[in-house]
Amino acid sequence: MDDILHAYTPEPPWRVRTTLQLETQDNIFATGDCARFPTPLPRSGAIAVRQARTLVANLHRNLAGAPLLTFRPPPATLAILSLTPTQAAAWYGPLSHTGALAMALKKKLDSDWISQGS
């Protein structure tokens, strides 16, 4: 693995297969906001984190010449957007909530996520 490119654009620039390989290049992979999946996906950190598991496995499999795994997106993901220091909007599929409870959940999830890296 020689190069890693980080990019954000309004429209994902690279079309990928379900294996996260570029449609036009077998040895180049893309995930997250820079990857245009065959079926449209929400632009969410939750999706990118889930894609990372498949990406890591497929990078190893690609080097070994093994069959690649398919990324299967979840039917829904939780999204929480900070509105103010004490208020947030949260939604999961058709469900949504705005207020202090959504912010408390965001802070808890963020804290847990950061603690995992320690």
C-alpha positions as CSV (number, residue, x, y, z in Angstrom):
1,M,0.0,0.0,0.0
2,D,1.9,3.0,-1.2
3,D,-0.6,5.9,-1.4
4,I,-3.7,7.0,0.5
5,L,-5.9,9.8,-0.8
6,H,-8.3,11.7,1.4
7,A,-11.0,13.6,-0.4
8,Y,-14.4,15.2,0.2
9,T,-16.7,16.3,-2.6
10,P,-20.4,17.1,-2.9
11,E,-20.8,14.1,-5.2
12,P,-18.6,11.1,-4.7
13,P,-16.1,11.1,-7.6
14,W,-15.1,7.4,-7.8
15,R,-17.6,4.7,-8.7
16,V,-16.8,1.5,-6.8
17,R,-18.0,-2.1,-7.0
18,T,-19.6,-3.8,-4.0
19,T,-16.0,-5.0,-3.2
20,L,-15.0,-1.3,-2.8
21,Q,-12.6,-1.6,-5.8
22,L,-12.9,1.2,-8.4
23,E,-15.0,0.1,-11.3
24,T,-12.1,0.8,-13.6
25,Q,-9.1,-0.4,-11.5
26,D,-8.8,-3.7,-9.7
27,N,-6.0,-2.6,-7.4
28,I,-7.5,0.7,-6.2
29,F,-10.1,0.9,-3.5
30,A,-12.2,3.7,-2.2
31,T,-14.6,4.1,0.8
32,G,-16.6,6.7,2.6
33,D,-17.5,10.1,1.1
34,C,-15.2,9.7,-1.9
35,A,-16.8,6.4,-3.1
36,R,-20.0,6.2,-5.2
37,F,-21.4,2.8,-4.3
38,P,-23.6,0.9,-6.9
39,T,-26.7,1.7,-4.8
40,P,-26.7,5.2,-3.2
41,L,-25.6,5.3,0.4
42,P,-26.1,8.0,3.1
43,R,-23.0,10.1,3.5
44,S,-22.3,9.1,7.1
45,G,-19.4,8.2,9.3
46,A,-21.3,5.1,10.3
47,I,-21.2,3.9,6.7
48,A,-17.5,4.7,6.3
49,V,-16.6,2.8,9.5
50,R,-18.5,-0.2,8.3
51,Q,-16.8,0.0,4.9
52,A,-13.4,0.1,6.6
53,R,-13.8,-3.5,7.8
54,T,-14.5,-4.8,4.3
55,L,-11.7,-2.5,2.9
56,V,-9.0,-3.9,5.3
57,A,-10.1,-7.5,4.6
58,N,-10.1,-6.9,0.8
59,L,-6.7,-5.2,0.8
60,H,-5.2,-8.4,2.3
61,R,-7.3,-10.7,0.1
62,N,-6.3,-8.7,-3.0
63,L,-2.6,-9.1,-2.2
64,A,-3.0,-12.8,-1.6
65,G,-5.1,-13.3,-4.8
66,A,-8.1,-14.5,-2.7
67,P,-11.7,-13.8,-3.6
68,L,-12.9,-10.4,-2.3
69,L,-15.7,-9.8,0.2
70,T,-18.8,-7.8,-0.7
71,F,-19.7,-4.8,1.4
72,R,-23.3,-5.0,2.5
73,P,-24.7,-1.7,3.9
74,P,-27.0,-1.8,6.9
75,P,-30.7,-1.0,6.2
76,A,-30.4,2.1,8.4
77,T,-27.8,3.9,10.4
78,L,-28.0,6.4,13.3
79,A,-27.1,10.0,12.5
80,I,-26.8,12.7,15.0
81,L,-26.2,16.4,14.1
82,S,-25.2,19.0,16.7
83,L,-27.4,22.0,16.5
84,T,-26.1,24.0,19.5
85,P,-23.8,23.0,22.4
86,T,-26.8,21.4,24.2
87,Q,-29.2,20.4,21.3
88,A,-28.9,17.9,18.5
89,A,-31.1,16.2,15.9
90,A,-31.0,12.4,15.7
91,W,-32.5,10.1,13.2
92,Y,-32.5,6.4,12.5
93,G,-34.5,5.3,9.4
94,P,-37.9,6.9,9.7
95,L,-37.5,7.8,13.5
96,S,-36.2,11.2,14.6
97,H,-35.8,13.3,17.8
98,T,-34.4,16.8,18.4
99,G,-33.3,18.1,21.7
100,A,-31.0,17.6,24.7
101,L,-31.5,13.9,24.8
102,A,-30.1,13.6,21.3
103,M,-27.1,15.7,22.3
104,A,-26.5,13.5,25.4
105,L,-26.6,10.4,23.2
106,K,-24.1,12.0,20.7
107,K,-21.7,12.9,23.5
108,K,-21.9,9.4,25.0
109,L,-21.3,7.7,21.6
110,D,-18.5,10.2,20.7
111,S,-16.8,9.6,24.1
112,D,-17.1,5.8,23.7
113,W,-15.7,6.0,20.2
114,I,-12.7,8.1,21.3
115,S,-12.1,5.7,24.3
116,Q,-11.8,2.8,21.9
117,G,-8.7,4.3,20.3
118,S,-6.9,4.6,23.6
